[in-house]
C-alpha cells in the first residue's frame, strides 16, 4: 500500500469519526418548526399603543409625576378607531436539548409579518416588523427553571411586559416564581408569586415592587365540588385603595357561569357555552359594558372567531396552525 492510498483511507476514517461525534452530540437536541397565519375584518378596535399610553399615564399619576401623566394621557387620547382587514403569518423555531448532567435547555426564534389584532382585548396591535426575533432562552434542572427574555417577561402582578429574567421553583408544597427587570431605573423592577394548594383550597400571593411603590394581591379559591368554586381576593395596588372581591364559578353540561362583586361597587357576570369545537361567551359589568365572542374549530388546524362589544368594536376572521 503506497503512502497516498494510506493517507486517503486515514482521511476517510477521520471524516467518518468526526461525523459520528457530531451526530452523538446532537442526539439530545431537537428543533421544532411550526407556523401560524390569520386573516379577517376588524372595526373600531382600541389601538394597543394608546392603551399602553393610558396605562403609563395611570402609573405616572400614581407615582405623583404630574408632567409625565399629562403627556402620556394626551398621547392616549388619540385613538384611530381604524377599520379594515388584518392578515399575518409567522414561523416559530423551538430548539431544545439537554446537557450530560441532566439540565434541559430551550430557545425560540420567530419570524412574523403582517397586521395583528388581539381578540381577547379587542385591540388592534398594528404591523409586525417582518424580522426575526429572539424569544426566551431557558434552563431547567433540579434547581428549577431560569428564563432570559429581554423585555419579554410579564410582570407577575399586572401582566405588563417589562421583565428580563425569571426564576421558578418548588419549595415543598409552595410553587414560587420571581421575575426581575435588569434595566436601570425600571418602572417594574421586581415581581413575585407564591402558590399553595391543599385539598380543595388554593392560595396565591402576588406582589410587585415598582417606581409607584409596592403592590400586592392575595387570592383564595375553594372547590366546593366538581362544578362549583368559590373565590375571594384582596388587592392593594400602589397608591390606591385596597379592593376586596368575592366570586363564584360553576360549569355543568358545557354551560359556565362566573360572577364577582367588589367593595368598590364593581361587578362582573360572564356566561359561556361549549359544545364540540364550538364556543360562545358573553360578559357584562356594572357600567353596562359588554362583549360577546364566538369560536369554532374548522378542522385541520383552522378555526373561526368573531367578537363584538358595547364600544362598537368588532372582528371576524380565521386562523391557521401549521
N, C-alpha and C positions, 0 to 999 in steps of 0.2 A: 504494500500500500504506500503510494507516494505521499509527500507532505501536503500537497494541495487537496487530495482526497480526504486525508485525515482532518485537515483544518475545516473542510466543508462539513463533515459529519459532526465535528465538535460545535460548529456554529448552529447547526440544526438542533443539536441537543440543548444548547444554551437557550435558543429561542423557545423550544418546547417547554423547558423548565420554567422560563420566565412567564410564559402563558399560564402554566399550571398555578404558579404562585399568585398571579393576578386573579384568576378565577377563584382560588381559595380565599383571597382577601375580600372578594365580592360576594361570598356565599351568604353572608348575613346582611346584605344590603339589598334594598328594593326601591324602585322608582315607579310610582303610580301616576298615570296621566288621566285626567278627567276633563270634561268640558261642559259648558253651560251656555244657554242663549235664552233671550226673552224678547218679546215684541208685543206692542199693543197701543192703545189710545189712553190719553190722560187729559184731565181738565181741572183747573183750579187747585192743584196740589200746592201745599205750602213749600216754599223754597228752603231746602235744607240749610243753606248757608245763612239765611236770615233767621231760621230757628236757632242756629248756633249763636248768632249775634244776640238774640233775646236772652239766651242762657248766660252769655257773657255779661250782658247788662245787669241781669239779676244778681250774678255773683259779685260784680263790681259794686252794686248798691249795698249788698250785704257786707262788703268789706269797707264801706264808707268812702269809696273813691268816686265822688260825685262826677268829676270830669270824665272819667273812663265810662261810667254808667251812661252819661248823656251821649257820648259819641257812639257807643255801641247800640244804644236804643235808637238813635237816629238812623243808623245803618239798617237796623232790623225793621224799620218802618216800611222800607221799600220791598214789597212782595210782588214779583211779576205776575203771579197768578196765571202762569202760562198754560196754554193748551196745545195739543198736537199729538205726535206719536213718540214712542220710545222704542229703541231697539239696541240690543247689546249682545256681545258674545265674549267668551273668555275661555282660557285654557289654564288648568291648575296642575302643577307638578308637585308631588309629595314624595320626598326622599326619606327613607327610614333605614336604620341599621342598628348594630349592637357591637359593643366592644367585647374583648375577650373576658373581661371581668363582670359582664352582665349588665352594663349600663346601656340602655337603649337611647337612641337619639333620632331626631327628625328635623326636617327643614322643608319649607314650602316656597315656591315661586309661582307667581300668577301673572298672566297677561290678559288685560281686559280692555275692551274698546266699545264705544257707543254711548248711548244715554241711558241712565238708570233711574228707577223710581223705588221708593221704599213703601211697599204695600202695607206694612204693619203700622206705619206712622202717617200715611197719606202725604208723603213728602216727595218732591222732585229733587233727586240727587245731582242731576246735571251730567256733564260729559266726563268720561274716563279719559285718562291721558293716552291710552293706547300703547303704553310702555310696560316693560316687565317690572314687577315689584317683588321685593323680598319680603316674605311673611315671617312667621315665628320660627325661631330655632330653639329646640327644647331638648333637655336631657332628663332621663328618668331612671331611677335606681332605688335601692333600699332607703336612700336618704330622702326621697320624694321626687318632685318634678321642678326643674328650674327652666324658666322660659324667658327668652330675649326677643323683643319686638319693638323697635324704636317707634314711640308714639302710637303703638298698635294694640296696647293692652288697656282694657276698660278699667276705670275707677270702680272698685267693688261696691261703692256706696251709691253713686249716681249714674254709673254707666258712661260717663264722659271718657272718650278715648284719649288718655293723656299719659299713661304709664309706659315704661320702657322694659321693666323686668318684673317677674313674679315668681314666687316660690310657694309650692303647696305640699303638704304632708299630712300624715295622720298621727296624732298623739293619743294613743289609747282609743277611746271612743269619739274623740274630737277631730273633725276634719278642719284643717287650718290653711288659709291662704293669705299671703301678704304680697302686695304689689307696690312698686316704687317708681317714681319719676326721677330719673337721674339728671334731668335738666335743671341747671341752677335757677333759683327764684321761680320754680314752677308753681302753678296755681293749685295743683293737686299732687302734693309731694308723696303722700303715703296713704294706702288704704288697706283694710284687712277684713276678713270674715272668719268666723268660727262657728261650726255647726255640730250639734249633738243630737242624737236620736236614741230614744229608749222606749220600746213598745210602740204605742200609737202617738207618743209625744215627740215633737221636733222643735229644737230651739236654735235660732240663728242670730248671732250678734255681728253687726256690720258697722264699721267705723271708717272715717276719713279725716286726715289732717291736711288742711289746705290753707291758702292765704286768708280766706274768710274766717278761719277758725276750725274747730273740731265739730264733726257731725257724727251722730251715732243712731243706730236703729236696732231694736230688739224685737224679733218676731217669734211667735209661738203658734204651733198648729197641733191639733189633736184630732185623730181619725176616730170618730165615734163607731164607724163600721166601714164596710167596703164601699159605701156610696156617699157618706156624709162626713165632711171635715169642717171643724170649727177653727177659725184663725183670729189672732189678735196681735197687734204690734204697737209700739210706741216709737215715734220718730222725732229726733231732735236735730234739725238742720242748723248749721252755724248761722247765728244772727237771727234766728226765727223762733217762734213759739213751738213747743213740742206738740205733736199731734198724735192722738190715740185713735186706733181704728179697730173695729171688730167686724168679722165677716163669716160667711159660711158658703160652702160649695157642695153641690150634690150632682151625681151623674147616674142615670138609670135608663137603660134601653136606648142609648145613643143621644139622650137629651141631657144637657148640662145647664145648671143654674148657679150663678155666683152673685152674691150680694155683699155689700160692705157699707159701713157708715162710720164717719169720723166725728170727733168732737168739735171740728171747725165747720160744721154744717155742710159737709160734702158727703155724697153717697154715689154708689155705682151699682148698676144691675147689668149683668152680662148673661145672655142666653146663647145656647149653641145646640146644633143638631148634626149628627154624623151618621151616615148610612153608606156602607161600602166605601167607595172612593169619593163620596160627595159630602161637603160640609157647609153649614150655614152658621153665621154668627151675627148677633145684634147686641149692641151695648148702648146704654144711656146713663147720663149723670144728672146731678142736681140742677145744672144750667140748661137742661133740655138739649145738650149736645149729644148727638147720637151718631153711630156708624154701623153699617151693615156690610158684610162680606160674604162671598160665595167662592168655593174652590171645588174643582172636580178633576180627578185623575183620568187622563185620556189613554193611558197605557203607553208602553214603550219609552218611559221616562218623560213623557209630556204631561202637562197639566194646564188647566184653565183657571184664571182667577179674576174676580171683579169686586169692586167695592164702591160705596157711595157714603157720604156723611152729611151732617147738617150744615157744613160750611160750603156746600155746593161743590165739593171735590169729588172726583170720580176717576176710576181707572178700569180698564178691562184689557186682558191680553193673555197670551200663552207663554209658557216657559218650557225649556227642554233641558234634560240632563243626559250627557253622553258618557 
